[in-house]
Amino acid sequence: MTTTRLIAVLTAALMLTSAAADEPKWVSLFNGNDLSGWTIKIAKRPLGENYANTFRVEDGILKVYYDGYEKFDEQYGHLFTNLAYSHYILRLEYRFTGKMMADAPKYVNLNSGVMLHAQPPQSMRFGQGFPSSLEMQFLADEGKGPRSTGNLCTPGTHVEMGGELITKHIVKSSAPTFPAEEWVRAEVEVHGNDEIIHRVNGVEVLRYQRPQLDAACKIAPASDIIDAGGNVMLGYGHIALQAEGQPVWFRKIELMSLEKK
C-alpha cells in the first residue's frame, strides 16, 4: 500500500470513529441494583424517606409495592432523577401487578406514570401529592371497555396543541388497551418547551407543545414555583416514576440526550 493510500485509509477510519463518538447514546438511569441517582418523595413523609420500602429493587427490576402499608392515606409517592433534563428521549418498560390499595381513589386502579419537566422534590410541600409536571400516564385493562395508555395528565400545568391552549387535566392518546400483566414499552421524546411526543411500543400516540405552569392549580401548587421567580414556560425538569396506590414494575429505564453539542 502506498503512503498516500495509507493516509487516506487512516483518515477515513478516524472520521468514522469521530462520527460514531458524536452519535447520541442510550444511558441507563437505573442500574438494576439499587436506587442510586434517584430521590424519593412520598406525601406526608420527609424527603428521601422510602416509607414501608415502597420503592425496591428485586431481580434487576424497580418495583412499587404496598405490602408494608396499613392504609394508603393519600401517601402518593414519586421517585425523582437527581438530575434535571431538557432535550432527550426517555424509554422504559412497565407492567402492573397485584391490587390497588383499598382506600386509594378508584382512578388509581391499574394506573401509574412517568412525570416529565417535574419540579425538584426539594421544592414540594410536605403533604403535596403530585409535583407540578407533565405525566405520561400508564393504564391497563379493567375489563370495562377501552382504556388507552400513554395519555397526558397535567398536575399544575397546561399545554398547547395546534396553537390552542389545553386546560383539561387529561388528554387521551390514540394507544390501545393492554392487559395488566403485560410488559409495555413507553417512550417520550422531549424538546424543551417546544414539543413533547408520546410513543407506545414504538408508535406515536400523542404530541403537544409549549408546556407551562398553571398558577391556579391546587393539586400541584405551581404558584409556589411562580412566586419564587420560576419561569411559567417549562423547558426542563426532573423525571419521576409514580407510586399512587397501585403496585407496578419498571425496567430498562434509559435516556438519550438530544442536547446540541
C-alpha positions in Angstrom: 0.0 0.0 0.0 1.4 3.4 -0.9 1.9 6.1 1.7 -0.8 8.2 0.1 -3.3 5.3 0.1 -2.4 4.6 3.8 -3.0 8.1 4.8 -6.4 8.1 3.1 -7.4 4.9 4.8 -6.4 6.2 8.2 -8.1 9.5 7.7 -11.4 7.7 6.7 -11.1 5.5 9.8 -10.6 8.5 12.0 -13.6 10.3 10.5 -15.8 7.2 11.1 -14.6 6.9 14.6 -15.2 10.5 15.3 -18.7 10.3 13.8 -19.6 7.3 15.9 -18.3 9.0 19.0 -20.6 12.0 18.2 -23.7 9.9 17.8 -26.2 10.1 20.7 -26.1 7.1 23.0 -28.6 5.5 25.4 -27.6 5.9 29.0 -29.3 3.7 31.7 -30.9 5.8 34.5 -31.4 2.7 36.7 -28.5 0.4 37.5 -30.6 -2.7 38.3 -29.1 -2.9 41.8 -30.3 0.0 43.9 -31.8 3.5 43.8 -28.6 5.4 43.2 -29.2 8.5 41.2 -32.8 8.9 42.4 -34.5 10.8 45.2 -37.8 9.7 46.9 -40.6 12.0 48.0 -43.7 10.5 49.4 -46.6 12.8 50.5 -46.7 13.2 54.3 -43.2 11.8 54.6 -39.8 13.5 54.8 -37.8 14.0 51.7 -35.7 10.9 51.0 -37.7 8.5 53.3 -38.6 5.3 51.5 -41.6 4.7 53.7 -42.5 1.0 54.1 -40.0 0.1 51.4 -42.4 1.4 48.7 -39.7 1.6 46.1 -37.5 -1.5 45.9 -35.2 -3.3 43.6 -35.6 -7.0 43.0 -34.2 -9.2 40.2 -33.0 -6.1 38.3 -36.5 -4.6 38.3 -37.6 -1.4 40.1 -40.8 -2.3 41.9 -43.5 -0.3 43.7 -45.2 -2.3 46.5 -47.6 -1.5 49.3 -47.3 -4.7 51.4 -45.9 -2.6 54.3 -48.8 -0.2 54.4 -51.7 -0.5 56.8 -53.6 2.1 54.7 -52.7 4.3 51.7 -53.9 7.6 53.3 -53.1 9.7 50.2 -49.4 9.0 50.5 -48.7 9.5 46.8 -45.1 8.8 46.0 -42.6 9.7 43.3 -39.0 8.6 42.6 -37.2 11.6 41.0 -34.0 11.6 39.0 -31.3 13.6 40.8 -30.6 15.5 37.5 -33.0 17.7 35.5 -33.3 17.2 31.7 -34.5 19.3 28.8 -33.9 17.7 25.4 -34.0 13.9 25.4 -35.7 10.7 24.6 -36.7 8.5 27.5 -37.7 4.9 27.2 -38.8 2.3 29.7 -41.0 -0.7 30.2 -43.7 -1.1 32.8 -46.2 -3.7 33.9 -48.9 -3.8 36.6 -49.2 -6.4 39.3 -51.4 -7.1 42.3 -54.2 -4.9 43.5 -54.5 -1.3 44.4 -54.7 -0.1 48.0 -58.3 -0.4 49.2 -58.6 3.2 50.5 -57.0 4.8 47.4 -59.2 6.6 44.9 -60.7 4.3 42.3 -59.0 6.0 39.4 -55.6 4.7 40.6 -56.6 1.1 39.7 -54.0 -0.2 37.2 -52.7 3.4 36.9 -49.2 4.8 37.1 -47.0 7.0 35.0 -43.8 8.9 34.5 -43.6 12.6 35.2 -41.7 15.0 32.9 -40.4 18.5 33.5 -41.2 17.9 37.1 -40.3 20.4 39.9 -37.5 19.4 42.2 -38.6 17.1 45.0 -36.9 19.5 47.5 -39.4 22.2 46.5 -42.5 20.2 47.2 -44.7 20.8 50.2 -44.6 18.2 52.9 -48.1 16.8 52.1 -48.1 17.6 48.4 -49.3 14.5 46.4 -48.0 15.4 42.9 -45.2 17.5 41.6 -46.0 20.2 39.0 -45.2 18.3 35.9 -46.4 16.6 32.7 -47.4 12.9 33.2 -47.2 10.3 30.6 -49.9 8.2 32.1 -49.8 4.4 32.1 -53.1 2.5 32.3 -54.2 -1.1 31.8 -57.4 -3.0 31.1 -60.1 -3.1 33.8 -62.5 -5.1 31.8 -64.8 -2.2 31.3 -64.0 -1.2 27.7 -61.2 0.7 26.0 -58.7 2.3 28.3 -55.8 3.8 26.4 -52.4 4.1 27.9 -49.8 6.9 27.1 -52.3 9.7 27.9 -51.2 13.1 29.2 -52.1 14.3 32.7 -51.3 17.8 33.8 -50.8 18.4 37.5 -50.0 22.0 37.9 -49.6 22.5 34.1 -51.2 23.3 30.8 -50.0 22.6 27.2 -50.8 23.7 23.7 -52.0 21.6 20.8 -52.1 23.1 17.3 -51.7 26.6 18.8 -54.7 26.2 21.2 -54.2 26.2 25.0 -55.4 22.9 26.5 -56.6 23.3 30.1 -58.3 19.9 30.7 -56.4 17.6 33.1 -56.3 14.5 30.9 -55.7 14.4 27.2 -56.3 10.9 25.8 -53.8 9.2 23.4 -54.5 7.0 20.4 -52.9 4.0 22.1 -54.7 0.7 22.5 -55.7 -1.0 25.8 -53.2 -3.5 27.3 -53.6 -6.3 29.8 -52.3 -5.5 33.3 -49.6 -8.1 33.4 -48.1 -7.4 30.0 -44.8 -5.5 29.7 -45.4 -2.3 27.7 -42.7 -0.2 26.2 -43.2 3.6 26.7 -41.1 6.3 25.0 -41.3 10.0 25.2 -39.3 12.5 23.1 -38.9 15.8 24.8 -37.8 19.0 23.0 -37.6 21.5 25.9 -40.5 23.9 25.7 -41.1 23.3 22.0 -42.8 19.9 21.8 -43.2 16.5 23.5 -44.2 13.3 21.8 -45.5 10.1 23.4 -44.9 6.7 21.8 -46.2 3.2 22.9 -44.4 0.1 21.6 -42.7 2.3 19.0 -45.9 4.0 17.7 -46.6 7.7 18.2 -49.9 8.2 20.2 -49.8 11.8 21.3 -47.9 15.1 20.8 -48.3 18.6 22.3 -46.4 21.8 22.6 -45.4 24.7 24.9 -45.9 23.1 28.4 -46.5 25.8 31.0 -47.3 26.1 34.7 -50.9 26.6 35.8 -50.9 29.1 38.7 -54.5 28.2 39.7 -53.9 24.5 40.3 -54.3 23.4 43.9 -53.4 19.7 43.5 -49.8 20.5 42.5 -49.5 24.2 43.6 -47.4 25.6 40.7 -48.0 29.1 42.3 -45.2 28.2 44.7 -42.7 28.0 41.8 -44.1 31.1 40.1 -44.0 33.1 43.3 -40.3 32.1 43.8 -39.5 33.5 40.4 -39.7 30.4 38.3 -40.4 30.6 34.6 -44.0 29.9 33.7 -43.0 28.2 30.5 -41.5 24.8 31.2 -38.3 23.9 29.3 -36.7 21.4 31.6 -37.2 19.5 34.8 -36.8 16.2 36.6 -38.1 12.8 35.6 -40.1 11.0 38.2 -41.7 7.5 38.4 -45.1 7.3 40.1 -46.4 5.4 43.0 -50.0 6.3 43.6 -51.5 3.2 45.3 -51.2 0.5 42.6 -48.2 -1.9 42.6 -46.2 -1.5 39.4 -42.9 -2.6 38.0 -40.4 -0.7 35.8 -37.3 -1.9 33.9 -35.0 -0.8 31.1 -35.1 2.9 32.0 -32.9 4.6 29.5 -32.3 8.1 28.3 -30.7 9.5 25.1 -29.7 13.2 25.2 -30.8 15.4 22.3 -28.8 18.4 23.6 -26.8 20.1 20.9 -23.0 19.9 21.4 
